[in-house]
Amino acid sequence: MIFLFQNIIYAQTHLRLILKTTLPIDSALIVHFTDKEVVRVAFKDTLDMDFTINGMDFYHINYTQKEKIYNERIYLDSGNITIIMRIENDKLSIDKVDGSPIFDTVRQWKKNYAVLVKNKDTVAIDSFLLKTYEEQIENMFSFHIGLRYLDMHQNEKLKLYALLPLMAKQADELRKRFGFAFLNDRLQGIIGNNNIILSQFELIDLKNKPVHSAVQNSDFVIIDFWFVGCLPCMEDHKKIRKLLSFLQQKNTEVISIANDDSYQKWKDYLDKNKYAWRQYKKPATAENIITQSGISTYPTYILLDKTGKILFSSYSFDEILKQL
């Protein structure tokens, strides 16, 4: 609840951030995602700041030192919260959080999940993810758990149906919180699509003209969903350039589709790098190939056969290559 008195809004969450470091930090930037509240302040070793959010939510804590950024993402309850941190080995680490039980819950969850992954017990992992989703069903950490389950089974559609009854139990207000759209859109994109027929979608070409693309005598097509500024995407582009001859031997074509609003920014990047495969960006319309496919994580690669049937999807280009 946000209290109003004489048009003054009183914060429901007060954060005290304590950073132990000898580095010459310049500033701090804290982003609260659901309401997009942003606080940017000059650095002090102890900072106090207020947010109007009521209830548990997701924050991104950033400390900057010239061009270098140290950051951490964290789930926090509302209330008076103290976060004690340090920078070690070029990484921002959280030592202790007082006043927010969800922090300890998430930390223990990650430890338990890591043990199961190390043991490679996929049945136990599935059970753990679905069980803990239900345990956290009244808060937004459940979306993070659901995305882990989806990532594991994005090529096993039948297993993904296990998420639907869990998500259906969640309150409408919770669905407005950060993370639900990522989970729901990608889930619906996988469940609802067996094919991607490129010619059905309008795209923008390098001349800034709307076009309808099509497969060009290839047995397979790899669609590369990316955006300018996505570092893993841009690193993979360098890899793809080196693999074009191999892909041609496999009669496989790469088509990149960028989730960029700015034509000029996208065009400048491609002019600079001169990548020799087909490049398009999304159109300005709300409904497009990216929204229809439920793409929310980048890069995402989808492997199609020549009819447009979806054969495999992954966030890893190497995993796509293994399917050829």
C-alpha positions as CSV (number, residue, x, y, z in Angstrom):
1,M,0.0,0.0,0.0
2,I,1.2,3.5,-0.8
3,F,0.1,6.1,1.8
4,L,-1.0,9.6,0.5
5,F,-1.0,12.7,2.7
6,Q,-1.3,16.2,1.3
7,N,-0.2,14.8,-2.2
8,I,2.9,13.2,-0.7
9,I,3.7,9.6,-1.7
10,Y,5.4,7.6,1.1
11,A,7.7,4.8,0.2
12,Q,6.9,1.2,1.1
13,T,10.5,0.0,0.5
14,H,13.6,1.6,2.0
15,L,16.9,0.2,0.9
16,R,20.2,0.7,2.7
17,L,23.1,-0.4,0.5
18,I,26.5,-0.9,2.1
19,L,29.4,-1.6,-0.2
20,K,32.8,-2.6,1.1
21,T,35.4,-1.7,-1.5
22,T,38.6,0.2,-1.9
23,L,37.8,0.8,-5.6
24,P,37.1,4.4,-6.8
25,I,33.4,3.8,-7.6
26,D,31.7,6.8,-9.3
27,S,28.0,6.1,-8.9
28,A,25.2,3.7,-8.1
29,L,22.2,2.9,-10.3
30,I,19.3,0.8,-8.8
31,V,16.4,-0.2,-11.1
32,H,13.2,-1.6,-9.8
33,F,11.7,-3.5,-12.8
34,T,7.9,-3.7,-12.4
35,D,7.3,0.0,-11.9
36,K,10.5,1.0,-13.7
37,E,11.6,3.1,-10.8
38,V,15.2,4.2,-11.2
39,V,17.5,5.8,-8.6
40,R,21.0,7.1,-9.7
41,V,23.2,8.7,-7.1
42,A,26.8,9.6,-6.6
43,F,28.7,6.9,-4.7
44,K,29.0,6.6,-0.9
45,D,29.8,3.5,0.9
46,T,26.4,3.6,2.6
47,L,23.4,4.7,0.5
48,D,19.8,5.1,1.5
49,M,17.0,5.1,-1.1
50,D,13.2,4.7,-1.3
51,F,10.9,2.9,-3.7
52,T,7.1,3.1,-3.8
53,I,6.6,-0.6,-4.6
54,N,4.6,-2.7,-2.1
55,G,5.4,-6.4,-2.0
56,M,8.2,-8.6,-3.2
57,D,9.8,-7.5,-6.5
58,F,13.0,-7.6,-8.7
59,Y,15.9,-5.2,-8.5
60,H,19.0,-4.6,-10.5
61,I,21.9,-3.1,-8.5
62,N,24.7,-1.4,-10.5
63,Y,27.9,0.3,-9.3
64,T,30.0,2.1,-12.0
65,Q,33.7,2.8,-12.1
66,K,34.3,4.9,-15.3
67,E,33.4,2.4,-18.1
68,K,33.2,-0.6,-15.8
69,I,30.0,-1.8,-14.3
70,Y,29.6,-4.2,-11.3
71,N,26.1,-5.5,-11.0
72,E,23.8,-8.0,-9.3
73,R,20.1,-8.9,-9.7
74,I,18.1,-9.6,-6.6
75,Y,14.6,-10.4,-5.4
76,L,13.5,-8.4,-2.4
77,D,10.5,-8.0,-0.1
78,S,9.1,-4.6,0.7
79,G,10.0,-2.9,4.0
80,N,13.2,-1.7,5.6
81,I,16.1,-3.7,4.0
82,T,19.8,-3.6,4.4
83,I,22.1,-5.1,1.8
84,I,25.8,-5.6,2.5
85,M,28.0,-6.1,-0.5
86,R,31.6,-6.3,-1.7
87,I,33.5,-6.3,-5.0
88,E,35.8,-9.2,-5.4
89,N,37.5,-10.6,-8.5
90,D,35.7,-8.0,-10.6
91,K,32.3,-9.1,-9.4
92,L,29.7,-7.6,-7.1
93,S,28.8,-10.1,-4.4
94,I,26.0,-9.9,-1.8
95,D,27.2,-11.0,1.6
96,K,24.1,-10.4,3.7
97,V,20.5,-9.1,3.4
98,D,18.5,-8.1,6.5
99,G,14.8,-7.6,6.4
100,S,14.0,-9.6,3.3
101,P,13.3,-13.3,3.8
102,I,12.9,-13.9,0.0
103,F,16.6,-13.3,-0.5
104,D,17.5,-16.3,1.7
105,T,14.8,-18.4,0.0
106,V,16.2,-17.7,-3.4
107,R,19.8,-18.3,-2.3
108,Q,18.9,-21.7,-0.9
109,W,16.9,-22.5,-4.0
110,K,19.9,-21.8,-6.2
111,K,22.1,-24.1,-4.0
112,N,19.6,-27.0,-4.2
113,Y,19.2,-26.5,-7.9
114,A,22.9,-26.5,-8.5
115,V,23.3,-29.9,-6.7
116,L,20.6,-31.5,-8.8
117,V,22.2,-30.1,-12.0
118,K,25.6,-31.4,-10.9
119,N,24.1,-34.9,-10.4
120,K,22.4,-34.7,-13.8
121,D,19.2,-36.2,-12.5
122,T,16.7,-34.8,-15.0
123,V,13.7,-36.4,-13.3
124,A,14.6,-34.9,-10.0
125,I,15.2,-31.5,-11.6
126,D,11.8,-31.5,-13.2
127,S,10.1,-32.5,-10.0
128,F,12.1,-29.8,-8.1
129,L,11.2,-27.1,-10.5
130,L,7.5,-27.8,-10.7
131,K,7.3,-28.3,-6.9
132,T,9.1,-25.1,-6.1
133,Y,7.0,-23.2,-8.7
134,E,3.9,-24.2,-6.7
135,E,5.5,-23.3,-3.4
136,Q,6.4,-19.8,-4.8
137,I,3.1,-19.4,-6.7
138,E,2.1,-16.2,-4.9
139,N,5.2,-14.3,-5.8
140,M,7.2,-13.4,-8.9
141,F,10.2,-15.7,-8.2
142,S,7.9,-18.4,-9.6
143,F,8.4,-16.9,-13.1
144,H,12.2,-17.4,-12.8
145,I,11.6,-21.0,-11.8
146,G,9.2,-21.4,-14.8
147,L,11.7,-20.0,-17.2
148,R,14.3,-22.5,-16.0
149,Y,11.8,-25.3,-16.7
150,L,10.9,-23.9,-20.1
151,D,14.6,-23.5,-21.0
152,M,15.2,-27.2,-20.3
153,H,12.2,-28.4,-22.3
154,Q,11.7,-25.9,-25.1
155,N,12.1,-28.8,-27.6
156,E,9.8,-31.1,-25.6
157,K,6.4,-29.4,-26.1
158,L,4.4,-32.0,-24.1
159,K,6.4,-31.4,-20.9
160,L,5.7,-27.7,-21.1
161,Y,2.0,-28.2,-20.6
162,A,2.8,-28.9,-16.9
163,L,3.3,-25.2,-16.5
164,L,-0.1,-24.1,-17.7
165,P,-2.2,-25.2,-14.6
166,L,0.4,-23.6,-12.3
167,M,0.3,-20.3,-14.2
168,A,-3.5,-20.4,-14.3
169,K,-3.6,-20.3,-10.5
170,Q,-1.7,-17.0,-10.3
171,A,-3.6,-13.8,-9.5
172,D,-4.1,-11.2,-12.2
173,E,-2.2,-8.6,-10.2
174,L,0.8,-10.9,-10.0
175,R,0.8,-11.4,-13.7
176,K,1.5,-7.7,-14.1
177,R,4.8,-8.1,-12.3
178,F,8.2,-8.3,-14.1
179,G,8.9,-11.7,-15.6
180,F,5.4,-13.1,-16.3
181,A,5.2,-11.8,-19.9
182,F,8.6,-13.3,-20.7
183,L,7.5,-16.7,-19.4
184,N,3.9,-16.6,-20.8
185,D,4.8,-15.2,-24.3
186,R,7.6,-17.7,-24.9
187,L,5.5,-20.6,-23.6
188,Q,2.6,-19.7,-25.8
189,G,5.0,-19.2,-28.7
190,I,6.4,-22.7,-28.4
191,I,3.1,-24.5,-27.7
192,G,1.1,-22.5,-30.3
193,N,3.6,-22.8,-33.2
194,N,4.7,-25.9,-35.1
195,N,5.9,-24.0,-38.1
196,I,7.3,-20.6,-39.0
197,I,6.4,-19.6,-42.6
198,L,8.7,-16.6,-43.2
199,S,6.8,-15.4,-46.2
200,Q,3.8,-14.7,-43.9
201,F,5.7,-12.1,-41.9
202,E,6.6,-8.5,-42.9
203,L,10.2,-7.7,-42.2
204,I,12.4,-4.6,-42.8
205,D,15.4,-5.0,-45.2
206,L,18.7,-3.1,-45.3
207,K,17.1,-0.5,-47.6
208,N,14.5,0.2,-44.9
209,K,11.8,-1.3,-47.1
210,P,9.1,-3.8,-46.0
211,V,9.6,-7.2,-47.5
212,H,8.3,-10.8,-47.2
213,S,11.2,-13.2,-47.1
214,A,11.2,-16.9,-48.1
215,V,13.5,-19.9,-47.9
216,Q,15.9,-20.0,-50.9
217,N,16.5,-23.6,-51.9
218,S,17.9,-24.7,-48.5
219,D,17.2,-27.9,-46.7
220,F,17.5,-26.1,-43.4
221,V,17.1,-22.5,-42.1
222,I,18.5,-21.1,-38.8
223,I,16.6,-18.0,-37.7
224,D,18.8,-15.9,-35.5
225,F,16.8,-13.6,-33.2
226,W,19.0,-10.8,-31.8
227,F,19.4,-7.1,-31.2
228,V,22.2,-4.5,-31.4
229,G,23.9,-4.3,-28.0
230,C,23.3,-8.0,-27.1
231,L,26.9,-9.0,-26.5
232,P,26.3,-12.8,-26.8
233,C,24.5,-12.2,-30.0
234,M,27.3,-10.1,-31.5
235,E,29.9,-12.7,-30.4
236,D,27.9,-15.4,-32.2
237,H,27.8,-13.3,-35.3
238,K,31.6,-13.6,-35.5
239,K,31.3,-17.3,-35.1
240,I,28.7,-17.6,-37.8
241,R,30.8,-15.7,-40.3
242,K,33.6,-18.3,-39.8
243,L,31.1,-21.2,-40.3
244,L,29.3,-20.0,-43.4
245,S,31.2,-22.5,-45.7
246,F,30.4,-25.3,-43.3
247,L,26.7,-24.3,-43.3
248,Q,26.6,-24.1,-47.1
249,Q,27.9,-27.7,-47.2
250,K,25.0,-28.6,-45.0
251,N,22.7,-26.7,-47.3
252,T,21.7,-24.5,-44.4
253,E,20.9,-20.8,-44.5
254,V,21.1,-18.3,-41.7
255,I,18.6,-15.5,-41.5
256,S,19.0,-12.9,-38.8
257,I,16.0,-10.9,-37.5
258,A,16.8,-8.0,-35.2
259,N,14.5,-6.8,-32.4
260,D,15.6,-3.2,-33.0
261,D,13.4,-0.1,-33.2
262,S,16.2,2.1,-34.7
263,Y,16.8,1.4,-38.3
264,Q,20.0,3.5,-38.3
265,K,21.6,1.9,-35.3
266,W,20.9,-1.6,-36.8
267,K,22.2,-0.5,-40.3
268,D,25.3,1.1,-38.9
269,Y,26.2,-2.2,-37.0
270,L,25.8,-4.3,-40.2
271,D,27.6,-1.8,-42.4
272,K,30.5,-1.9,-40.0
273,N,30.7,-5.7,-39.9
274,K,29.6,-6.6,-43.4
275,Y,28.1,-10.0,-42.5
276,A,27.3,-12.0,-45.7
277,W,24.0,-13.6,-44.8
278,R,20.4,-12.3,-45.0
279,Q,19.6,-9.6,-42.4
280,Y,16.2,-8.1,-41.5
281,K,14.7,-6.2,-38.5
282,K,11.3,-6.3,-37.1
283,P,8.7,-3.8,-38.5
284,A,7.1,-1.2,-36.3
285,T,3.8,-3.2,-35.9
286,A,2.9,-4.6,-32.6
287,E,2.3,-8.0,-34.1
288,N,5.4,-9.4,-35.8
289,I,7.5,-12.6,-36.1
290,I,9.1,-11.9,-32.8
291,T,5.9,-11.4,-30.8
292,Q,4.2,-14.3,-32.6
293,S,7.1,-16.6,-31.7
294,G,7.2,-15.4,-28.1
295,I,10.9,-14.5,-28.3
296,S,12.0,-12.7,-25.1
297,T,15.6,-14.1,-24.6
298,Y,18.5,-13.2,-26.9
299,P,20.0,-14.7,-28.7
300,T,17.4,-17.3,-29.6
301,Y,17.9,-19.6,-32.5
302,I,15.2,-21.7,-34.3
303,L,16.1,-24.4,-36.8
304,L,13.5,-25.0,-39.5
305,D,13.3,-27.5,-42.3
306,K,12.6,-26.2,-45.9
307,T,8.8,-26.4,-45.3
308,G,9.1,-24.1,-42.2
309,K,8.6,-26.9,-39.6
310,I,10.3,-26.1,-36.3
311,L,12.9,-28.8,-35.7
312,F,14.8,-27.3,-32.7
313,S,15.3,-24.1,-30.7
314,S,18.0,-23.0,-28.4
315,Y,19.8,-20.0,-26.9
316,S,23.1,-21.6,-28.0
317,F,24.3,-21.6,-31.6
318,D,26.5,-24.6,-30.8
319,E,23.5,-26.6,-29.8
320,I,21.8,-25.8,-33.1
321,L,24.9,-26.9,-35.0
322,K,24.7,-30.3,-33.3
323,Q,21.3,-30.8,-35.0
324,L,22.6,-30.5,-38.5
